[in-house]
Amino acid sequence: MKKTESENKKALRFQQLLAKETELLNTFDLVAGVDEAGRGPLCGPVVCAAAMHGKDFPSAEEFPWLTEIFDSKQLSESKREYVFERLMSSDSPFEISIAMADAKEIDETNILRATHRAMKSAVMGLKVAPGFVLVDGTAIPDLGIPQEKVIKGDSLCLAVAAASIAAKVTRDHIMLELDEKYPGYDLAKNKGYGTAFHLKALQKLGRSPIHRKTFYVEGLDEDRGAKKGKAGGGSDGKRAQKKRLPDNRTQLSLFEE
């Protein structure tokens, strides 16, 4: 059957995403990609994933769903779920390892250190250590394995893109569970990001045990310092505004559109 233009574009993208790993596999038996989800939200964990494969990686003809792998932020929720299910299946050509850091660890260390620790744990959780690791955006301290940080790696490297999907979908599932446990913040919808509704709920209800105490929220933390929180769009005629503070922290507030 003749492929459609869309299928041809995805097949070409797949080959481009795989190119760097193919080159590395001339030297190393196993290559892993690492990415995270949830550094910016006001609550919930940061989730990190490692996705590893070897030289005997199948073709897209054998596993057509491989051409759907791309930066999780560029995929619809249904597409992410579709790929995630196959990434985690017993016949997946990837080995996936997932680790996370909760709000308590984030507050006690800081978001970057917590992310690095979870990234390292994800790599260490693989059954066999990879020969080389590609990391989205940041190097992992004290990893003990050759690595390269790749800016926007989730749109440039197949293993990193696979890791981005695994991390994102895993975290989304966690946030759905947390929404049931801590109602009132609309976590099922905003996934912990600072939407207008979420900020108003924080001002009304205060923080839950899963909220990051070191992430500043205007109206809640007027007299103390906190770290970066990421704003998100609202659906009530207002949206969250990010304002840079003098010491390079980020403050979340609301303003009328």
C-alpha positions in Angstrom: 0.0 0.0 0.0 1.3 3.4 -0.9 2.2 5.6 2.0 0.5 9.0 2.5 2.4 12.2 2.6 2.0 12.3 6.4 3.3 8.8 6.8 6.3 9.6 4.6 7.1 12.7 6.7 6.9 10.7 9.9 9.2 8.0 8.4 11.7 10.6 7.5 11.5 12.2 10.9 12.1 8.8 12.5 15.3 8.3 10.5 16.5 11.8 11.5 15.7 11.2 15.2 17.6 7.8 15.1 20.7 9.2 13.3 22.7 10.3 16.4 22.0 7.1 18.2 22.9 5.0 15.1 26.3 6.8 15.0 26.9 6.2 18.7 26.0 2.5 18.4 29.0 2.1 16.2 31.0 2.5 19.4 28.6 1.5 22.2 26.3 -1.5 22.5 23.5 0.4 24.3 22.4 4.0 24.2 19.9 5.7 26.5 18.0 8.9 26.3 16.9 10.8 29.4 14.2 13.5 29.9 12.0 14.9 32.7 8.5 16.1 33.2 7.3 18.5 35.9 10.1 20.8 36.8 7.9 23.9 36.6 4.6 23.0 38.3 3.6 24.2 41.7 2.8 20.7 43.0 3.4 17.1 42.4 6.6 15.2 41.6 9.2 15.8 38.9 9.3 12.5 36.9 12.3 11.4 35.0 12.6 8.6 32.5 15.4 6.7 30.7 14.7 5.0 27.4 17.4 2.6 26.2 17.9 0.5 23.0 20.7 -1.4 21.3 22.2 -2.0 17.9 19.4 -4.5 16.9 16.8 -1.7 16.8 13.8 -2.7 14.6 12.7 -0.8 11.5 9.6 1.3 11.3 8.2 -1.4 9.0 8.4 -3.9 11.8 7.0 -1.5 14.4 5.0 1.3 12.6 4.2 3.1 15.9 7.9 4.0 16.2 7.3 6.8 13.7 4.9 8.5 16.1 7.7 9.1 18.7 8.5 12.7 19.1 8.8 15.5 21.7 5.9 14.8 24.1 4.9 18.4 24.1 4.2 18.3 20.4 1.9 15.3 20.6 -1.7 15.2 21.6 -2.7 13.5 24.8 -4.2 10.5 22.9 -1.1 10.1 20.8 1.1 10.2 23.9 -1.0 7.5 25.5 -0.9 5.4 22.4 2.9 5.5 22.2 3.3 5.1 26.0 1.3 1.9 26.0 3.6 0.5 23.3 6.8 1.8 24.9 5.9 -0.1 28.1 4.8 -3.3 26.4 6.7 -6.5 26.7 7.8 -6.5 23.0 9.0 -2.9 23.0 12.4 -2.3 21.5 13.1 0.1 24.4 13.8 -0.6 28.0 12.2 2.1 30.1 13.2 3.1 33.6 11.3 5.8 35.6 12.2 7.6 38.8 10.8 10.7 40.5 11.4 13.2 43.2 8.4 14.4 45.3 7.6 17.9 46.6 9.4 17.2 49.9 12.7 16.4 48.2 12.3 19.4 45.8 11.8 21.7 48.8 14.7 20.2 50.8 17.3 20.2 47.9 16.0 22.4 45.1 14.3 21.6 41.8 17.5 21.2 39.8 19.2 18.9 42.3 16.0 16.8 42.7 15.8 16.5 38.9 19.4 15.4 38.6 19.0 12.8 41.3 15.9 11.4 39.7 17.5 11.4 36.3 20.5 9.5 37.7 18.1 7.0 39.4 16.3 6.4 36.2 19.6 5.5 34.4 20.7 3.4 37.3 17.3 1.6 37.2 18.0 0.1 33.8 18.8 -3.6 33.9 22.1 -3.1 32.1 24.1 0.1 32.2 24.1 2.0 28.8 27.4 2.7 27.2 26.3 6.3 26.5 23.5 8.6 27.7 21.9 11.5 25.8 20.2 13.9 28.2 17.7 16.6 27.3 19.0 20.0 28.2 21.3 19.3 31.2 24.2 17.0 32.1 23.7 14.6 35.0 26.3 15.2 37.8 28.4 12.2 38.9 26.7 9.8 36.5 29.8 7.8 35.8 28.7 7.0 32.2 29.7 9.0 29.1 27.0 11.5 28.3 26.0 14.4 26.2 23.4 17.1 27.0 21.3 17.8 23.9 19.4 21.1 23.8 15.8 20.2 22.7 16.9 16.6 22.7 13.3 15.4 22.8 12.9 16.7 19.2 16.3 15.6 18.0 17.0 12.2 19.4 14.6 9.2 19.3 15.6 7.8 22.8 15.2 11.2 24.4 11.8 11.7 22.7 10.7 8.2 24.0 11.9 9.2 27.5 10.0 12.4 27.3 6.7 10.6 26.5 7.3 8.0 29.3 8.0 10.8 31.8 5.1 13.0 30.7 2.4 10.3 30.6 3.6 8.8 33.9 3.4 12.2 35.6 0.0 12.9 34.0 -1.4 9.6 35.5 0.0 10.5 38.9 -1.6 13.9 38.8 -5.0 12.3 38.0 -4.7 10.2 41.1 -3.6 13.3 43.2 -6.6 15.2 41.9 -8.9 12.7 43.5 -6.9 12.7 46.8 -6.6 16.6 46.9 -9.7 18.0 45.2 -10.3 21.7 44.6 -7.1 22.6 42.7 -8.2 21.2 39.3 -5.0 19.1 39.1 -6.6 16.6 36.6 -6.7 19.5 34.1 -3.7 21.7 35.0 -1.4 18.9 36.1 -0.1 21.2 38.8 0.9 24.1 36.7 0.0 27.7 37.8 -3.2 28.3 35.9 -5.5 31.2 37.1 -7.8 28.7 38.7 -5.0 26.9 40.5 -3.6 30.1 41.9 -7.0 31.2 43.1 -7.5 27.8 44.7 -4.2 28.1 46.5 -5.2 31.5 47.9 -8.5 30.0 49.1 -7.4 26.6 50.3 -3.7 27.0 50.9 -1.2 24.4 50.0 -1.8 20.7 50.1 0.9 18.3 51.2 1.9 17.8 47.6 2.5 21.5 46.9 6.0 22.8 46.7 6.5 25.2 49.5 9.6 26.8 47.9 7.7 27.9 44.8 6.5 31.4 45.3 2.8 32.3 44.8 1.7 35.9 45.2 -1.0 36.3 47.8 0.4 33.3 49.7 4.1 34.0 50.1 4.3 37.8 50.4 7.1 37.9 53.1 9.3 35.0 52.2 11.5 33.8 49.3 10.7 30.9 47.1 11.9 29.3 43.8 10.7 29.2 40.3 7.1 28.2 39.4 5.8 28.0 35.9 2.6 29.9 34.9 -0.1 28.4 32.7 -3.1 29.6 30.8 -6.5 29.9 32.5 -10.0 29.5 31.2 -11.8 32.1 33.4 -10.8 35.4 31.6 -7.5 35.7 33.5 -4.2 34.1 33.2 -1.1 33.7 35.3 1.6 36.2 34.8 5.3 35.5 35.4 7.2 38.5 36.8 11.0 38.3 37.4 12.0 39.2 40.9 15.2 41.1 41.7 17.0 37.9 42.8 16.0 36.1 39.6 13.2 34.1 41.3 9.8 34.0 39.5 6.6 35.3 41.0 3.2 34.1 39.9 0.3 36.6 40.0 -2.9 37.2 38.1 -4.0 40.0 35.8 -7.1 40.7 33.7 -6.7 39.9 30.0 
